[in-house]
Amino acid sequence: MATAKKSRGIYWVTFFLSIAAFFGVYAIGGGYCSLVLPFTVTSFAMAMDLL
């Protein structure tokens, strides 16, 4: 069965935006930066086509 190639560009953009948000929250709130980690890890896994 043939599989179609999926575009993962939006996931890479989301990953890099979440990295920027991680450092932005770290600069402002310090310990609250862990709240951004689920978005970072999930978008990275989607960009690498692991999920």
Secondary structure, DSSP 8 states (H G I E B T S, - for coil): --------HHHHHHHHHHHHHHHHHHHHHGGGGGGTHHHHHHHHHHHTT--
